[in-house]
Amino acid sequence: MYTGEKYLWWNDAEKKLADEVADFADNVIRRDIDEIERTKKFPWNWFEAMGAKGWFGVFIPEEYGGMGRGIGKTTGFCIILEEIARGAPVAVDFYETTLYGYSPLVRFGTEQQKRRWLPRLATGDLFAAIVITEPFMGSDAANIQATARLQGDEYFINGKKRFITLGGIANLYVTYCRTSDDPEDRKNYRHLSAFVVEKGTPGFSVEAIHDPMGRFGSRHAVLDFDNVRVPRENMILNEGDGWKVLTDALNIERLGVAAGAVGTSRAAIAATADYVTRRVAFNQTLAEIPGVQTMCGDMVTRTELIGLLVFYSAHKMDLGMDVPLGCTIAKVFATQSLMQTVLDSVQCHGGDGYMRNYPVERLMRDSKLIEIGAGANELMQHLVWRLWLKDYLTLRSASRKPVTPRSIAAPEANRQILNTLADFYCLHPALYMEREELMERLGLTAEDLDRYLLAMEKDRDIALYRKRGSIALAKATYEGLKKAKPLEYYKFFPEFVDKEREVF
Ligand SMILES: Cc1cc2nc3c(=O)[nH]c(=O)nc-3n(C[C@H](O)[C@H](O)[C@H](O)COP(=O)(O)OP(=O)(O)OC[C@H]3O[C@@H](n4cnc5c(N)ncnc54)[C@H](O)[C@@H]3O)c2cc1C
């Protein structure tokens, strides 16, 4: 039963898909999950069933066998993830990994690469993995150590990767390697390249399989690349484009994680509702106790809000818009919120919540991963702020009046700059003034202003703050303020001050 909202902007095909996946979650994933939890066996039958339904082809154009059906690619992707995650979070691992794995082929693949691999990926005949993380680096993804060196028409890959979901199971491994040690390339993020490494290539092996805290049935592997020869035609885009390929799919990955979190939250809320409406304590059901109601109400509030953000962002992406801020907020908020929801859900179950016979224990273990994977939340929180600030500063600069530059000779220019900074000090004694604000006020070109500012800094009349080597902010020093105006100019006393007695 689909328990989420079918948003007003969804078309009939999208609404139908929600019911179809809900049916699969209820009747296949939920049917199998206890057995998988017990045996930790890989659920091949889910793969086969999802492949037959065409769901793996949601991102693939119809000419290469994609799902089509008039379903928005991102909306369809999020609907599928939300519902299979409601079935069991582990189902998300298989599905999203193969989609993120192959998405660079859809975006950047050559015609030959697309014809060769996409039709079989669409049906679930082939699976893809994303191969970035190493024992030597994780969050710091640009610091990849595995190398790929060109000899003749082939690249030779050497290195180790770890935590690779579908490692051992997948057929295609989209692997990111270092192809340049030139510091200039590193500085410009041109040091990495992306390759499709096929299972069975000599020298490419599974070194170990991890034993995780949750999401049993999933597979995460350490992979070893020992002089693995990969033909040049397996490279995605060109040498040096690896960072571009890697970062391109990040927004969709973050949104997908958030969609899964919404589904798992719905599963936790439903399990909690089933419990608290049937457990009686203090002569009432738990559902009637205000403290329990508060916890449950908060679970619902968070989940509904995130669902809205996820599907609104998905809709915008289907309309061709780039939504980095929405996707990043969704990732952080959805995963934090899910963690709180599953903890509260266990709490509402009391001692039963700690036992394995109720699903919330599994949901709690299974949920932790996504606060770490797809970009640890701490990094995402920084990113939310950086993305928001960038948009705000762009808007603020766009609202500045156009300047007709004028030329002012040195002593007069210095005087005007210092006076402007002195006036700014009167209003904002703690703050620096932006270089662009000074340009606007004085009508100076950037070149002239910087020249004057550097000279004034040398004379210690002003202090400068630089960003990536360029002047960004300026502030009058004590000496500069003294030079600009007499002390009287800066004096300010509110009316309530008795100047005779309080001021000297
Ligand atoms: C089950 C599982 C499946 C995975 N699947 C894949 C996969 O398929 N392919 C793949 O390539 N990788 C995969 N990963 C790897 C995953 O992407 C990394 O674990 C993740 O990027 C964090 O890297 P790390 O584990 O090396 O942690 P580290 O980078 O060592 O970071 C550890 C912690 O330090 C903090 N931290 C780090 N940097 C910062 C910072 N700049 N600011 C603030 N705090 C910071 C964060 O709290 C972070 O969680 C998987 C991991 C797991 C656990």
The ligand as an SDF file (V2000), in Angstrom:
LIG
                    3D

 53 58  0  0  0  0  0  0  0  0999 V2000
   28.3060    0.5490    3.6830 C   0  0  0  0  0  0  0  0  0  0  0  0
   29.1240    1.4960    2.8660 C   0  0  0  0  0  0  0  0  0  0  0  0
   28.9790    1.4920    1.4730 C   0  0  0  0  0  0  0  0  0  0  0  0
   29.7920    2.3110    0.6950 C   0  0  0  0  0  0  0  0  0  0  0  0
   29.7120    2.2460   -0.6890 N   0  0  0  0  0  0  0  0  0  0  0  0
   30.6490    2.9030   -1.4290 C   0  0  0  0  0  0  0  0  0  0  0  0
   30.7130    2.6940   -2.8430 C   0  0  0  0  0  0  0  0  0  0  0  0
   29.9240    1.9760   -3.4210 O   0  0  0  0  0  0  0  0  0  0  0  0
   31.6950    3.3360   -3.5330 N   0  0  0  0  0  0  0  0  0  0  0  0
   32.5960    4.1570   -2.9290 C   0  0  0  0  0  0  0  0  0  0  0  0
   33.4550    4.6980   -3.6100 O   0  0  0  0  0  0  0  0  0  0  0  0
   32.5420    4.3950   -1.5870 N   0  0  0  0  0  0  0  0  0  0  0  0
   31.6040    3.7720   -0.8330 C   0  0  0  0  0  0  0  0  0  0  0  0
   31.5390    3.9870    0.5280 N   0  0  0  0  0  0  0  0  0  0  0  0
   32.4820    4.9090    1.1410 C   0  0  0  0  0  0  0  0  0  0  0  0
   31.8350    6.1760    1.6820 C   0  0  0  0  0  0  0  0  0  0  0  0
   31.5190    7.0310    0.6280 O   0  0  0  0  0  0  0  0  0  0  0  0
   32.8380    6.7690    2.6860 C   0  0  0  0  0  0  0  0  0  0  0  0
   32.7940    5.9250    3.8350 O   0  0  0  0  0  0  0  0  0  0  0  0
   32.5110    8.1920    3.0460 C   0  0  0  0  0  0  0  0  0  0  0  0
   32.7560    9.0360    1.9440 O   0  0  0  0  0  0  0  0  0  0  0  0
   33.3670    8.6670    4.2350 C   0  0  0  0  0  0  0  0  0  0  0  0
   34.7130    8.3810    4.0060 O   0  0  0  0  0  0  0  0  0  0  0  0
   35.5680    7.6230    5.1310 P   0  0  0  0  0  0  0  0  0  0  0  0
   34.7990    6.4360    5.5720 O   0  0  0  0  0  0  0  0  0  0  0  0
   36.9320    7.3960    4.6240 O   0  0  0  0  0  0  0  0  0  0  0  0
   35.5990    8.6330    6.3380 O   0  0  0  0  0  0  0  0  0  0  0  0
   36.6090    9.8470    6.5640 P   0  0  0  0  0  0  0  0  0  0  0  0
   36.7790   10.6270    5.3130 O   0  0  0  0  0  0  0  0  0  0  0  0
   37.8200    9.3230    7.2170 O   0  0  0  0  0  0  0  0  0  0  0  0
   35.7800   10.7190    7.5930 O   0  0  0  0  0  0  0  0  0  0  0  0
   35.4220   10.2220    8.8810 C   0  0  0  0  0  0  0  0  0  0  0  0
   34.5030   11.2220    9.5530 C   0  0  0  0  0  0  0  0  0  0  0  0
   35.2180   12.4350    9.7770 O   0  0  0  0  0  0  0  0  0  0  0  0
   34.3710   13.5540    9.5980 C   0  0  0  0  0  0  0  0  0  0  0  0
   34.9200   14.4120    8.5290 N   0  0  0  0  0  0  0  0  0  0  0  0
   35.7360   14.0380    7.5050 C   0  0  0  0  0  0  0  0  0  0  0  0
   36.0390   15.0980    6.7360 N   0  0  0  0  0  0  0  0  0  0  0  0
   35.4100   16.1600    7.2790 C   0  0  0  0  0  0  0  0  0  0  0  0
   35.3200   17.5470    6.9430 C   0  0  0  0  0  0  0  0  0  0  0  0
   35.9640   18.0730    5.8900 N   0  0  0  0  0  0  0  0  0  0  0  0
   34.5650   18.3460    7.7290 N   0  0  0  0  0  0  0  0  0  0  0  0
   33.8990   17.8700    8.8120 C   0  0  0  0  0  0  0  0  0  0  0  0
   33.9510   16.5670    9.1800 N   0  0  0  0  0  0  0  0  0  0  0  0
   34.6830   15.7250    8.4260 C   0  0  0  0  0  0  0  0  0  0  0  0
   32.9780   13.0020    9.2470 C   0  0  0  0  0  0  0  0  0  0  0  0
   32.2110   12.8880   10.4200 O   0  0  0  0  0  0  0  0  0  0  0  0
   33.2960   11.6240    8.7000 C   0  0  0  0  0  0  0  0  0  0  0  0
   32.1940   10.7310    8.8460 O   0  0  0  0  0  0  0  0  0  0  0  0
   30.7090    3.1950    1.3270 C   0  0  0  0  0  0  0  0  0  0  0  0
   30.8120    3.2230    2.7220 C   0  0  0  0  0  0  0  0  0  0  0  0
   30.0420    2.3820    3.4830 C   0  0  0  0  0  0  0  0  0  0  0  0
   30.2040    2.4160    4.9770 C   0  0  0  0  0  0  0  0  0  0  0  0
  1  2  1  0
  2  3  1  0
  2 52  2  0
  3  4  2  0
  4  5  1  0
  4 50  1  0
  5  6  2  0
  6  7  1  0
  6 13  1  0
  7  8  2  0
  7  9  1  0
  9 10  1  0
 10 11  2  0
 10 12  1  0
 12 13  2  0
 13 14  1  0
 14 15  1  0
 14 50  1  0
 15 16  1  0
 16 17  1  0
 16 18  1  0
 18 19  1  0
 18 20  1  0
 20 21  1  0
 20 22  1  0
 22 23  1  0
 23 24  1  0
 24 25  2  0
 24 26  1  0
 24 27  1  0
 27 28  1  0
 28 29  2  0
 28 30  1  0
 28 31  1  0
 31 32  1  0
 32 33  1  0
 33 34  1  0
 33 48  1  0
 34 35  1  0
 35 36  1  0
 35 46  1  0
 36 37  1  0
 36 45  1  0
 37 38  2  0
 38 39  1  0
 39 40  1  0
 39 45  2  0
 40 41  1  0
 40 42  2  0
 42 43  1  0
 43 44  2  0
 44 45  1  0
 46 47  1  0
 46 48  1  0
 48 49  1  0
 50 51  2  0
 51 52  1  0
 52 53  1  0
M  END
$$$$
